[in-house]
Amino acid sequence: MDISGTLHFYSGERKELFFVFDDDVAQQLYSIAEFNISDLNSRRAYISVGADRFIHRRTLSFSRKQTEIKVSLCALSSKDGLGALTALYDWFAARGTHPAPFAVLGKLRKVRLEEERVWELSITEPVDLVAPPGLSRRLKAAPRERISYTHRRQFIQRDLAEAGRPAEELALALAQSDFPTPEYSCLWRGEFLDSERIEIRKIGVIADIDVWNVENNAPEAFIEVKAQKVSHRGADPIFYLSTGEWRSYQRARTANVPYQVWLFQYLDLDDFRSAIHQIELIVFNDLSADWLDPDGYLVKPGATFGERYSLIS
């Protein structure tokens, strides 16, 4: 199958390079019967980078906590002698201690290797124009994996996606007002995969904003940010909740930490820049499985749920 994902460089003690499947691809993989989460052998795949085939075999990590599926490509102690993968690691390591994720395209398929059929995860080219070592530059004629990637983007990158970042920036400003320093620290995940706090990563919660209680040295709240374009004020709330976000909500509840969804309803995208008073904020302190659309995790709570707030610019 044609896949897409991101390369992440974790600059902790092991200094590992990871590949993480895009969430929509990961949800497809969870439905493949050939992958048994409890069976290591079914999750092993050979890594190929560019023209270098079957560099070495690694194990895909299917998280039980969220939809995330990732694989550690190599670490500082295991990178040498891996050809194109070594060059890719060194390129990433030279970009700083916490470089931004790097989007790539590829394939995951069963192929014959000697006398057996094995999984091969091939990283073939970058999404953008910058090409790290080992990967070819984007071709003028789009390969199949790029066409598949483009089709997936058409479905998930709508006006909602355009409003995503300004909504998160607005939510961060509001959270910093509600939870001021030095008592609290509001950590915005931004483009990074996990929270900045190892304590939060260990409990398996992913949220756009983590509120950290400095005095108690513990998480105070998790905030997931959504945006909804509406035709009139007071419209019924509707938003998309991924499988990973739903599982994060359940994990937070188990840890007795509030997990809130902040939904910004806006009339025009420019409202985030010049007319914040036109935006309404709906805060959901609880989520219900009864709200979920089983085909797409589309949440339709109804007008009576959530607390509405008018914003002042």
C-alpha positions as CSV (number, residue, x, y, z in Angstrom):
1,M,0.0,0.0,0.0
2,D,1.1,3.6,-0.6
3,I,1.8,5.3,2.7
4,S,2.9,8.6,4.1
5,G,4.3,9.7,7.4
6,T,7.0,11.7,9.2
7,L,10.5,11.2,10.3
8,H,11.2,12.3,13.9
9,F,14.5,12.7,15.6
10,Y,14.4,12.1,19.4
11,S,17.4,13.7,20.9
12,G,17.3,12.0,24.3
13,E,19.9,9.6,25.6
14,R,19.6,7.1,22.7
15,K,19.2,9.8,20.0
16,E,16.8,7.7,17.8
17,L,15.4,8.3,14.4
18,F,11.7,7.2,14.1
19,F,9.3,6.9,11.2
20,V,5.7,7.6,12.3
21,F,2.7,6.7,10.0
22,D,0.2,9.5,9.3
23,D,-2.9,9.0,11.4
24,D,-5.2,8.1,8.5
25,V,-2.7,5.5,7.2
26,A,-2.3,4.1,10.7
27,Q,-6.1,3.6,11.0
28,Q,-6.0,1.5,7.8
29,L,-3.2,-0.6,9.1
30,Y,-5.1,-1.4,12.3
31,S,-7.7,-3.1,10.2
32,I,-5.2,-5.4,8.4
33,A,-5.5,-8.9,9.8
34,E,-1.9,-9.8,9.0
35,F,-0.8,-7.4,11.7
36,N,-1.3,-9.0,15.1
37,I,-0.5,-6.5,17.8
38,S,0.5,-9.3,20.2
39,D,2.7,-11.1,17.7
40,L,6.2,-9.6,17.1
41,N,6.8,-11.6,14.0
42,S,3.8,-10.2,12.2
43,R,5.0,-6.7,12.9
44,R,8.5,-7.0,11.7
45,A,9.5,-5.2,8.5
46,Y,12.6,-4.6,6.5
47,I,13.5,-0.9,6.1
48,S,14.5,0.4,2.7
49,V,15.6,4.0,2.0
50,G,15.6,5.2,-1.6
51,A,17.4,2.7,-3.8
52,D,18.9,0.8,-0.8
53,R,16.8,-2.3,-0.2
54,F,16.4,-4.4,3.0
55,I,18.9,-2.4,5.0
56,H,17.8,-4.1,8.2
57,R,14.8,-5.5,10.0
58,R,12.8,-3.5,12.6
59,T,9.5,-4.0,14.5
60,L,6.5,-1.7,13.9
61,S,5.1,-0.4,17.2
62,F,1.3,-0.5,17.4
63,S,0.3,1.6,20.3
64,R,-2.6,0.4,22.5
65,K,-2.9,3.9,23.9
66,Q,-3.7,5.8,20.7
67,T,-3.7,5.1,16.9
68,E,-0.1,5.9,16.6
69,I,2.1,3.4,14.7
70,K,5.8,4.0,14.5
71,V,9.1,2.3,14.0
72,S,12.5,3.1,15.4
73,L,14.8,3.2,12.3
74,C,18.1,3.4,14.2
75,A,19.8,5.0,17.1
76,L,23.2,6.6,17.8
77,S,24.6,3.3,18.8
78,S,23.2,1.3,15.9
79,K,23.3,3.7,12.9
80,D,26.8,2.9,11.5
81,G,27.1,0.6,8.5
82,L,23.5,1.0,7.4
83,G,24.1,2.8,4.0
84,A,21.4,5.3,3.1
85,L,19.9,5.0,6.5
86,T,23.2,6.1,8.1
87,A,23.3,9.1,5.8
88,L,19.7,10.0,6.6
89,Y,20.4,9.7,10.4
90,D,23.5,12.0,10.1
91,W,21.5,14.5,8.1
92,F,18.8,14.6,10.7
93,A,21.3,14.8,13.6
94,A,23.0,17.9,12.1
95,R,19.7,19.8,12.1
96,G,19.7,20.5,15.8
97,T,18.6,18.9,19.1
98,H,14.9,18.9,18.3
99,P,14.3,19.3,14.6
100,A,10.8,19.6,13.2
101,P,9.2,16.4,11.8
102,F,10.0,15.7,8.2
103,A,7.2,14.4,5.9
104,V,8.0,11.6,3.6
105,L,6.2,9.2,1.2
106,G,6.7,5.5,0.7
107,K,5.3,2.0,0.4
108,L,4.5,-0.8,2.8
109,R,4.1,-4.1,1.0
110,K,4.7,-7.9,1.2
111,V,7.6,-8.9,-1.0
112,R,9.7,-12.1,-1.5
113,L,13.1,-12.2,0.1
114,E,15.0,-15.4,-0.5
115,E,12.5,-18.2,0.5
116,E,9.9,-16.2,2.4
117,R,7.5,-13.3,2.0
118,V,8.3,-10.4,4.3
119,W,7.1,-6.9,4.9
120,E,9.1,-4.1,3.4
121,L,8.7,-0.5,4.5
122,S,10.2,1.7,1.8
123,I,10.8,5.4,2.3
124,T,11.0,6.7,-1.3
125,E,10.8,10.5,-1.4
126,P,10.1,13.7,0.6
127,V,6.7,15.4,0.5
128,D,8.4,18.8,0.0
129,L,11.2,19.8,-2.3
130,V,14.0,19.4,0.2
131,A,15.6,15.9,-0.3
132,P,17.8,14.5,2.4
133,P,20.6,12.0,1.5
134,G,19.4,8.7,0.0
135,L,16.1,10.0,-1.2
136,S,15.5,11.2,-4.7
137,R,14.1,14.6,-5.4
138,R,10.4,14.8,-6.3
139,L,9.8,13.7,-9.8
140,K,7.8,15.8,-12.3
141,A,5.6,12.8,-13.0
142,A,4.0,11.9,-9.6
143,P,4.5,8.3,-8.5
144,R,1.6,6.3,-7.2
145,E,2.4,7.0,-3.5
146,R,2.3,10.7,-4.2
147,I,-1.0,10.4,-6.0
148,S,-2.4,8.4,-3.1
149,Y,-1.0,11.0,-0.6
150,T,-2.7,13.8,-2.6
151,H,-6.0,12.1,-2.6
152,R,-5.9,11.5,1.2
153,R,-5.1,15.2,1.7
154,Q,-8.1,16.2,-0.3
155,F,-10.3,14.5,2.2
156,I,-8.7,15.6,5.5
157,Q,-7.3,19.0,4.7
158,R,-10.4,21.1,4.3
159,D,-11.2,24.6,5.7
160,L,-11.0,22.9,9.1
161,A,-7.3,22.2,8.6
162,E,-6.7,25.8,7.6
163,A,-8.2,27.0,10.8
164,G,-6.4,24.5,12.9
165,R,-3.2,26.4,13.6
166,P,-4.8,29.8,14.4
167,A,-7.3,28.1,16.6
168,E,-4.4,26.4,18.6
169,E,-2.6,29.7,18.9
170,L,-5.7,31.4,20.2
171,A,-6.3,28.5,22.6
172,L,-2.7,28.7,23.9
173,A,-3.2,32.5,24.6
174,L,-6.4,31.8,26.5
175,A,-4.9,28.9,28.4
176,Q,-2.0,31.0,29.5
177,S,-4.4,33.6,30.8
178,D,-6.4,30.9,32.7
179,F,-3.3,29.1,33.9
180,P,-0.7,31.9,34.5
181,T,3.0,31.5,35.2
182,P,4.8,30.8,37.5
183,E,2.2,28.4,39.0
184,Y,1.5,26.7,35.7
185,S,3.2,26.1,32.4
186,C,1.2,25.7,29.2
187,L,2.9,23.4,26.8
188,W,1.8,23.7,23.2
189,R,2.5,20.5,21.2
190,G,2.5,22.3,17.9
191,E,4.2,20.1,15.2
192,F,5.8,17.8,17.7
193,L,4.6,14.2,18.1
194,D,4.5,14.1,21.9
195,S,4.4,16.3,24.9
196,E,7.5,18.0,26.1
197,R,7.1,16.3,29.5
198,I,8.3,12.7,29.8
199,E,5.8,12.2,32.6
200,I,2.9,13.0,30.2
201,R,4.4,10.8,27.4
202,K,4.5,7.9,29.9
203,I,0.7,8.0,30.6
204,G,0.0,8.0,26.8
205,V,-2.0,11.2,26.5
206,I,-1.7,13.3,23.4
207,A,-3.3,16.8,23.4
208,D,-2.7,20.1,21.7
209,I,-2.0,21.9,25.0
210,D,-0.7,20.3,28.2
211,V,-1.2,22.4,31.3
212,W,1.6,21.5,33.8
213,N,1.2,22.3,37.5
214,V,4.7,23.5,38.4
215,E,4.2,23.4,42.2
216,N,2.7,19.9,42.3
217,N,5.0,18.7,39.4
218,A,2.0,17.0,37.7
219,P,-0.4,17.6,34.8
220,E,-3.2,19.9,35.6
221,A,-5.3,19.6,32.4
222,F,-5.2,18.5,28.8
223,I,-6.8,20.6,26.0
224,E,-7.7,19.4,22.6
225,V,-8.4,22.2,20.2
226,K,-11.0,22.1,17.4
227,A,-12.4,24.6,14.9
228,Q,-15.8,24.6,13.1
229,K,-16.9,27.0,10.4
230,V,-20.6,27.9,10.9
231,S,-23.1,30.0,9.0
232,H,-24.6,31.5,12.1
233,R,-23.9,32.0,15.8
234,G,-25.2,29.3,18.1
235,A,-25.0,26.5,15.5
236,D,-24.9,22.9,16.7
237,P,-21.3,21.8,17.5
238,I,-19.8,19.2,15.2
239,F,-16.1,18.2,15.2
240,Y,-13.8,15.3,14.2
241,L,-12.3,13.3,17.0
242,S,-9.6,10.9,15.9
243,T,-9.2,7.4,17.5
244,G,-6.0,8.6,19.1
245,E,-7.7,11.6,20.7
246,W,-10.6,9.5,22.0
247,R,-8.1,7.0,23.6
248,S,-6.2,10.0,25.1
249,Y,-9.4,11.2,26.7
250,Q,-9.9,7.8,28.2
251,R,-6.3,7.6,29.5
252,A,-6.6,11.1,31.0
253,R,-9.8,10.1,32.8
254,T,-8.1,7.0,34.2
255,A,-5.3,9.3,35.5
256,N,-7.9,11.6,37.0
257,V,-6.7,14.6,34.9
258,P,-9.3,16.8,33.1
259,Y,-9.3,16.4,29.3
260,Q,-11.2,19.2,27.7
261,V,-12.2,19.8,24.0
262,W,-12.2,23.5,23.1
263,L,-14.3,24.1,20.0
264,F,-14.0,27.5,18.3
265,Q,-17.0,28.3,16.0
266,Y,-16.1,31.0,13.5
267,L,-17.9,32.6,10.6
268,D,-14.8,33.5,8.6
269,L,-11.2,32.4,8.8
270,D,-10.1,36.1,9.0
271,D,-11.9,36.3,12.4
272,F,-8.9,34.7,14.0
273,R,-6.8,37.6,12.9
274,S,-9.1,40.6,13.0
275,A,-12.4,39.8,14.7
276,I,-12.0,37.5,17.6
277,H,-15.2,38.8,19.2
278,Q,-17.0,37.1,16.3
279,I,-15.8,33.7,17.5
280,E,-17.6,31.6,20.1
281,L,-15.8,29.0,22.3
282,I,-17.5,25.8,23.4
283,V,-15.8,23.9,26.2
284,F,-16.5,20.2,26.6
285,N,-15.4,18.8,29.9
286,D,-16.7,15.4,29.2
287,L,-17.1,13.3,26.0
288,S,-19.6,10.5,25.3
289,A,-19.1,7.4,23.1
290,D,-22.8,7.9,22.2
291,W,-21.8,11.1,20.2
292,L,-19.3,9.3,18.0
293,D,-20.1,8.4,14.4
294,P,-18.7,4.9,14.2
295,D,-17.6,5.3,10.5
296,G,-15.5,8.4,11.1
297,Y,-15.3,9.5,14.7
298,L,-17.5,12.6,13.9
299,V,-18.8,14.0,17.2
300,K,-22.3,15.5,17.2
301,P,-23.0,16.4,20.8
302,G,-26.1,18.6,20.2
303,A,-26.7,22.2,21.2
304,T,-27.3,21.5,24.9
305,F,-23.8,20.1,25.6
306,G,-20.8,22.1,26.4
307,E,-20.3,25.6,27.9
308,R,-20.4,28.5,25.5
309,Y,-18.2,31.6,25.9
310,S,-18.1,34.8,23.8
311,L,-14.5,36.0,23.2
312,I,-13.4,39.6,23.6
313,S,-10.7,40.9,21.2
